[in-house]
């Protein structure tokens, strides 16, 4: 019984940390959305598929980030007694899922930036792109 206050304080600190992480990841997801939205309209099936995959990854990442929001309290008998119910395995699963989605979004952003840089170089130099394509 005496340890319940300690768990509550730790949960509060954890919730604050998660809110901070959620805010930072939300900003990164928004950057990814911006990058995809600024992508020119696809002209080939391959480009359309690539854009669709990027949109799907971003949507999953946004859902995972949204899952980090503070959850509404559930009233259980244990809660009424002053205890809180945390599932460390669920937290770790969500954290791992979020990190995986974040890594995918980062890879997509890096690919998009590299492709844009390659197109800019090719356009400036008039050289064909890596796939034999000509610059726009």
C-alpha positions as CSV (number, residue, x, y, z in Angstrom):
1,X,0.0,0.0,0.0
2,X,2.8,2.5,0.9
3,X,4.5,2.0,-2.5
4,X,1.4,3.1,-4.5
5,X,2.4,6.8,-4.3
6,X,5.8,6.0,-5.8
7,X,4.2,4.2,-8.8
8,X,1.9,7.1,-9.4
9,X,4.7,9.6,-9.4
10,X,6.8,7.4,-11.8
11,X,3.8,7.1,-14.1
12,X,3.4,10.9,-14.2
13,X,7.0,11.4,-15.1
14,X,6.7,8.7,-17.8
15,X,3.6,10.3,-19.2
16,X,5.4,13.7,-19.4
17,X,8.3,12.0,-21.2
18,X,6.0,10.3,-23.6
19,X,4.2,13.5,-24.4
20,X,7.5,15.1,-25.2
21,X,8.4,12.1,-27.5
22,X,5.0,12.3,-29.1
23,X,5.4,16.0,-29.9
24,X,8.9,15.5,-31.4
25,X,7.7,12.5,-33.5
26,X,4.6,14.4,-34.6
27,X,6.8,17.1,-36.0
28,X,8.8,14.5,-37.9
29,X,5.7,12.8,-39.3
30,X,4.5,16.3,-40.4
31,X,7.8,16.8,-42.2
32,X,7.3,13.5,-44.0
33,X,3.8,14.4,-45.0
34,X,5.1,17.7,-46.3
35,X,7.8,16.0,-48.3
36,X,5.3,13.6,-49.9
37,X,2.8,16.3,-50.6
38,X,5.4,18.4,-52.4
39,X,6.4,15.4,-54.6
40,X,5.4,16.1,-58.2
41,X,2.5,14.1,-59.6
42,X,3.7,10.7,-60.6
43,X,4.0,10.1,-64.3
44,X,4.8,6.3,-64.2
45,X,3.3,3.4,-62.4
46,X,6.5,2.9,-60.5
47,X,6.4,6.5,-59.2
48,X,2.8,6.1,-58.2
49,X,3.5,2.9,-56.3
50,X,6.4,4.5,-54.5
51,X,4.2,7.5,-53.5
52,X,1.5,5.2,-52.3
53,X,3.9,3.2,-50.2
54,X,5.3,6.4,-48.7
55,X,1.8,7.5,-47.9
56,X,1.0,4.2,-46.2
57,X,4.2,4.3,-44.1
58,X,3.4,7.8,-43.0
59,X,-0.2,6.9,-42.1
60,X,1.0,4.0,-40.0
61,X,3.6,6.1,-38.3
62,X,1.0,8.8,-37.6
63,X,-1.3,6.2,-36.1
64,X,1.6,4.9,-33.9
65,X,2.5,8.4,-32.8
66,X,-1.2,9.1,-32.0
67,X,-1.2,6.0,-29.8
68,X,1.2,7.7,-27.5
69,X,-1.4,10.2,-26.3
70,X,-2.4,9.9,-22.7
71,X,-5.0,7.3,-22.4
72,X,-8.3,8.0,-20.6
73,X,-8.4,6.5,-17.2
74,X,-10.2,3.2,-16.8
75,X,-12.1,2.7,-13.6
76,X,-11.3,-0.6,-12.1
77,X,-11.4,-1.9,-8.6
78,X,-7.7,-1.5,-8.4
79,X,-7.9,2.1,-9.5
80,X,-10.5,2.9,-6.9
81,X,-8.0,1.5,-4.3
82,X,-5.4,4.1,-5.5
83,X,-3.3,1.9,-7.8
84,X,-2.6,2.5,-11.4
85,X,-2.6,-0.2,-14.0
86,X,0.4,-0.1,-16.4
87,X,1.4,-2.8,-18.9
88,X,5.1,-2.5,-19.5
89,X,5.0,-5.1,-22.3
90,X,2.4,-3.0,-24.2
91,X,4.4,0.1,-23.7
92,X,7.6,-1.6,-25.0
93,X,5.7,-3.1,-28.0
94,X,4.3,0.4,-28.9
95,X,7.7,2.0,-28.4
96,X,9.3,-0.6,-30.7
97,X,6.6,-0.2,-33.3
98,X,6.9,3.5,-33.2
99,X,10.7,3.4,-33.6
100,X,10.3,1.0,-36.6
101,X,7.8,3.4,-38.3
102,X,10.0,6.4,-37.5
103,X,13.0,4.6,-39.1
104,X,11.0,3.9,-42.2
105,X,9.8,7.5,-42.5
106,X,13.4,8.7,-42.1
107,X,14.6,6.3,-44.9
108,X,11.8,7.6,-47.2
109,X,12.8,11.2,-46.4
110,X,16.4,10.5,-47.2
111,X,15.5,8.7,-50.4
112,X,13.2,11.6,-51.5
113,X,16.0,14.1,-50.7
114,X,18.6,12.1,-52.6
115,X,16.2,11.7,-55.6
116,X,15.6,15.4,-55.6
117,X,19.3,16.2,-55.4
118,X,20.0,13.7,-58.2
119,X,17.3,15.3,-60.4
120,X,18.7,18.8,-59.7
121,X,22.2,17.6,-60.6
122,X,21.0,15.9,-63.7
123,X,18.9,18.9,-64.7
124,X,21.8,21.3,-64.1
125,X,24.3,19.1,-66.0
126,X,21.9,17.7,-68.6
127,X,23.0,14.2,-67.7
128,X,20.6,11.2,-67.6
129,X,19.5,10.0,-64.2
130,X,20.7,6.7,-62.7
131,X,17.8,4.7,-64.2
132,X,18.5,6.0,-67.7
133,X,15.7,8.6,-67.3
134,X,16.1,12.1,-68.5
135,X,15.5,15.0,-66.2
136,X,12.2,16.9,-66.3
